Amino acid sequence: MERQTITVRSAPDRRRYELVDSTVVIGAAHYLVHGDDGAERVFHHTTVSEDYSGRGLASTLVQQALDDTLAAGIAVVAVCPYVRAWLRKHPDYQQRTAAVRPEHLSAVDNIQL
């Protein structure tokens, strides 16, 4: 059996990070750019295909998305329940995130995936 190659890639045109198995997108961490200067990424939805569940891939996806965001000097805003739970387990990241404000929630309410 051939070993699967699962990677994470940035897809800024779709405002998400994608979890990819070879060429097939099997998950995504969706965000919106917030602020006039784009200083924040509001992560609002994370998914991984059921066929790939239980392998820790959502954690890999979120960690790489947050690492990339923080390396770019952009603040992370965790609206997504999975991202919030992940941050609770990784306190070293918590200090580098921005608090969720009402305007973040309003912006997320208007998003259609």
ChimeraX commands (.cxc) that place a marker at each C-alpha (Angstrom):
marker #1 position 0.00,0.00,0.00 radius 0.5
marker #1 position 1.32,3.44,-0.95 radius 0.5
marker #1 position 2.03,5.82,1.92 radius 0.5
marker #1 position -0.12,8.93,1.89 radius 0.5
marker #1 position 1.51,12.35,1.78 radius 0.5
marker #1 position -0.56,14.78,3.82 radius 0.5
marker #1 position 0.50,18.42,3.83 radius 0.5
marker #1 position -0.83,21.82,4.84 radius 0.5
marker #1 position -0.87,24.67,2.36 radius 0.5
marker #1 position -1.98,28.27,2.50 radius 0.5
marker #1 position -4.83,29.21,0.16 radius 0.5
marker #1 position -5.18,32.97,0.72 radius 0.5
marker #1 position -7.53,33.41,-2.25 radius 0.5
marker #1 position -9.98,31.12,-0.41 radius 0.5
marker #1 position -9.06,32.57,3.02 radius 0.5
marker #1 position -8.11,29.22,4.46 radius 0.5
marker #1 position -5.34,26.76,5.14 radius 0.5
marker #1 position -5.91,23.44,3.45 radius 0.5
marker #1 position -5.06,19.95,4.61 radius 0.5
marker #1 position -4.18,18.03,1.46 radius 0.5
marker #1 position -3.70,14.31,0.79 radius 0.5
marker #1 position -1.62,14.25,-2.41 radius 0.5
marker #1 position -3.89,16.53,-4.50 radius 0.5
marker #1 position -7.20,16.14,-2.62 radius 0.5
marker #1 position -8.27,18.73,-0.03 radius 0.5
marker #1 position -9.35,16.75,3.04 radius 0.5
marker #1 position -9.71,19.60,5.52 radius 0.5
marker #1 position -9.47,23.33,6.03 radius 0.5
marker #1 position -9.01,26.02,8.66 radius 0.5
marker #1 position -11.08,28.98,7.46 radius 0.5
marker #1 position -10.35,32.55,8.45 radius 0.5
marker #1 position -11.29,36.09,7.59 radius 0.5
marker #1 position -8.97,39.03,7.45 radius 0.5
marker #1 position -10.02,41.69,9.93 radius 0.5
marker #1 position -8.99,45.30,10.42 radius 0.5
marker #1 position -8.18,47.98,7.91 radius 0.5
marker #1 position -4.57,46.91,7.81 radius 0.5
marker #1 position -5.31,43.16,7.86 radius 0.5
marker #1 position -3.61,42.85,11.25 radius 0.5
marker #1 position -5.88,40.02,12.42 radius 0.5
marker #1 position -6.97,36.63,11.10 radius 0.5
marker #1 position -10.22,35.48,12.62 radius 0.5
marker #1 position -10.23,31.67,12.49 radius 0.5
marker #1 position -13.91,30.70,12.42 radius 0.5
marker #1 position -14.27,27.15,11.11 radius 0.5
marker #1 position -12.08,24.03,10.97 radius 0.5
marker #1 position -12.98,20.77,9.26 radius 0.5
marker #1 position -11.34,17.45,8.44 radius 0.5
marker #1 position -12.97,14.74,6.34 radius 0.5
marker #1 position -14.47,11.95,8.44 radius 0.5
marker #1 position -12.35,9.45,6.50 radius 0.5
marker #1 position -9.28,11.05,8.13 radius 0.5
marker #1 position -10.61,11.60,11.64 radius 0.5
marker #1 position -8.77,10.36,14.72 radius 0.5
marker #1 position -5.28,10.86,13.27 radius 0.5
marker #1 position -4.43,14.22,14.84 radius 0.5
marker #1 position -4.63,15.95,11.47 radius 0.5
marker #1 position -6.84,18.81,12.68 radius 0.5
marker #1 position -4.18,19.61,15.28 radius 0.5
marker #1 position -1.47,19.57,12.61 radius 0.5
marker #1 position -3.58,21.83,10.38 radius 0.5
marker #1 position -4.29,24.35,13.13 radius 0.5
marker #1 position -0.72,24.45,14.40 radius 0.5
marker #1 position 0.69,25.12,10.94 radius 0.5
marker #1 position -1.99,27.74,10.21 radius 0.5
marker #1 position -1.29,29.56,13.47 radius 0.5
marker #1 position 2.49,29.28,13.07 radius 0.5
marker #1 position 2.26,30.77,9.58 radius 0.5
marker #1 position -0.08,33.54,10.72 radius 0.5
marker #1 position 2.06,34.51,13.71 radius 0.5
marker #1 position 5.28,34.37,11.66 radius 0.5
marker #1 position 3.70,36.90,9.29 radius 0.5
marker #1 position 3.10,39.25,12.24 radius 0.5
marker #1 position -0.67,38.79,12.07 radius 0.5
marker #1 position -2.69,38.32,15.26 radius 0.5
marker #1 position -4.78,35.18,15.68 radius 0.5
marker #1 position -8.40,35.55,16.80 radius 0.5
marker #1 position -9.94,32.20,17.75 radius 0.5
marker #1 position -13.68,32.12,17.12 radius 0.5
marker #1 position -13.66,28.49,15.92 radius 0.5
marker #1 position -14.41,26.07,18.79 radius 0.5
marker #1 position -11.68,23.68,17.66 radius 0.5
marker #1 position -9.04,26.43,17.50 radius 0.5
marker #1 position -10.09,27.67,20.96 radius 0.5
marker #1 position -9.81,24.12,22.36 radius 0.5
marker #1 position -6.42,23.67,20.66 radius 0.5
marker #1 position -5.17,26.90,22.21 radius 0.5
marker #1 position -6.22,25.73,25.70 radius 0.5
marker #1 position -3.93,22.73,25.22 radius 0.5
marker #1 position -1.06,24.90,23.93 radius 0.5
marker #1 position -0.68,27.78,26.40 radius 0.5
marker #1 position 2.50,29.03,24.72 radius 0.5
marker #1 position 0.29,30.18,21.83 radius 0.5
marker #1 position -2.40,31.80,24.00 radius 0.5
marker #1 position -0.22,34.79,24.85 radius 0.5
marker #1 position 0.14,35.55,21.14 radius 0.5
marker #1 position -3.56,35.67,20.32 radius 0.5
marker #1 position -6.01,38.56,20.33 radius 0.5
marker #1 position -9.23,38.52,22.34 radius 0.5
marker #1 position -12.49,37.88,20.50 radius 0.5
marker #1 position -14.46,41.13,20.27 radius 0.5
marker #1 position -18.07,41.73,19.22 radius 0.5
marker #1 position -16.97,43.02,15.81 radius 0.5
marker #1 position -15.23,39.70,15.13 radius 0.5
marker #1 position -18.42,37.80,15.89 radius 0.5
marker #1 position -20.46,40.14,13.69 radius 0.5
marker #1 position -18.06,39.65,10.80 radius 0.5
marker #1 position -18.19,35.87,11.18 radius 0.5
marker #1 position -22.00,35.88,11.27 radius 0.5
marker #1 position -22.01,37.20,7.69 radius 0.5
marker #1 position -19.77,34.45,6.26 radius 0.5
marker #1 position -21.03,31.66,4.06 radius 0.5
marker #1 position -18.69,28.74,3.50 radius 0.5
marker link #1:1,2 radius 0.2
marker link #1:2,3 radius 0.2
marker link #1:3,4 radius 0.2
marker link #1:4,5 radius 0.2
marker link #1:5,6 radius 0.2
marker link #1:6,7 radius 0.2
marker link #1:7,8 radius 0.2
marker link #1:8,9 radius 0.2
marker link #1:9,10 radius 0.2
marker link #1:10,11 radius 0.2
marker link #1:11,12 radius 0.2
marker link #1:12,13 radius 0.2
marker link #1:13,14 radius 0.2
marker link #1:14,15 radius 0.2
marker link #1:15,16 radius 0.2
marker link #1:16,17 radius 0.2
marker link #1:17,18 radius 0.2
marker link #1:18,19 radius 0.2
marker link #1:19,20 radius 0.2
marker link #1:20,21 radius 0.2
marker link #1:21,22 radius 0.2
marker link #1:22,23 radius 0.2
marker link #1:23,24 radius 0.2
marker link #1:24,25 radius 0.2
marker link #1:25,26 radius 0.2
marker link #1:26,27 radius 0.2
marker link #1:27,28 radius 0.2
marker link #1:28,29 radius 0.2
marker link #1:29,30 radius 0.2
marker link #1:30,31 radius 0.2
marker link #1:31,32 radius 0.2
marker link #1:32,33 radius 0.2
marker link #1:33,34 radius 0.2
marker link #1:34,35 radius 0.2
marker link #1:35,36 radius 0.2
marker link #1:36,37 radius 0.2
marker link #1:37,38 radius 0.2
marker link #1:38,39 radius 0.2
marker link #1:39,40 radius 0.2
marker link #1:40,41 radius 0.2
marker link #1:41,42 radius 0.2
marker link #1:42,43 radius 0.2
marker link #1:43,44 radius 0.2
marker link #1:44,45 radius 0.2
marker link #1:45,46 radius 0.2
marker link #1:46,47 radius 0.2
marker link #1:47,48 radius 0.2
marker link #1:48,49 radius 0.2
marker link #1:49,50 radius 0.2
marker link #1:50,51 radius 0.2
marker link #1:51,52 radius 0.2
marker link #1:52,53 radius 0.2
marker link #1:53,54 radius 0.2
marker link #1:54,55 radius 0.2
marker link #1:55,56 radius 0.2
marker link #1:56,57 radius 0.2
marker link #1:57,58 radius 0.2
marker link #1:58,59 radius 0.2
marker link #1:59,60 radius 0.2
marker link #1:60,61 radius 0.2
marker link #1:61,62 radius 0.2
marker link #1:62,63 radius 0.2
marker link #1:63,64 radius 0.2
marker link #1:64,65 radius 0.2
marker link #1:65,66 radius 0.2
marker link #1:66,67 radius 0.2
marker link #1:67,68 radius 0.2
marker link #1:68,69 radius 0.2
marker link #1:69,70 radius 0.2
marker link #1:70,71 radius 0.2
marker link #1:71,72 radius 0.2
marker link #1:72,73 radius 0.2
marker link #1:73,74 radius 0.2
marker link #1:74,75 radius 0.2
marker link #1:75,76 radius 0.2
marker link #1:76,77 radius 0.2
marker link #1:77,78 radius 0.2
marker link #1:78,79 radius 0.2
marker link #1:79,80 radius 0.2
marker link #1:80,81 radius 0.2
marker link #1:81,82 radius 0.2
marker link #1:82,83 radius 0.2
marker link #1:83,84 radius 0.2
marker link #1:84,85 radius 0.2
marker link #1:85,86 radius 0.2
marker link #1:86,87 radius 0.2
marker link #1:87,88 radius 0.2
marker link #1:88,89 radius 0.2
marker link #1:89,90 radius 0.2
marker link #1:90,91 radius 0.2
marker link #1:91,92 radius 0.2
marker link #1:92,93 radius 0.2
marker link #1:93,94 radius 0.2
marker link #1:94,95 radius 0.2
marker link #1:95,96 radius 0.2
marker link #1:96,97 radius 0.2
marker link #1:97,98 radius 0.2
marker link #1:98,99 radius 0.2
marker link #1:99,100 radius 0.2
marker link #1:100,101 radius 0.2
marker link #1:101,102 radius 0.2
marker link #1:102,103 radius 0.2
marker link #1:103,104 radius 0.2
marker link #1:104,105 radius 0.2
marker link #1:105,106 radius 0.2
marker link #1:106,107 radius 0.2
marker link #1:107,108 radius 0.2
marker link #1:108,109 radius 0.2
marker link #1:109,110 radius 0.2
marker link #1:110,111 radius 0.2
marker link #1:111,112 radius 0.2
marker link #1:112,113 radius 0.2
view
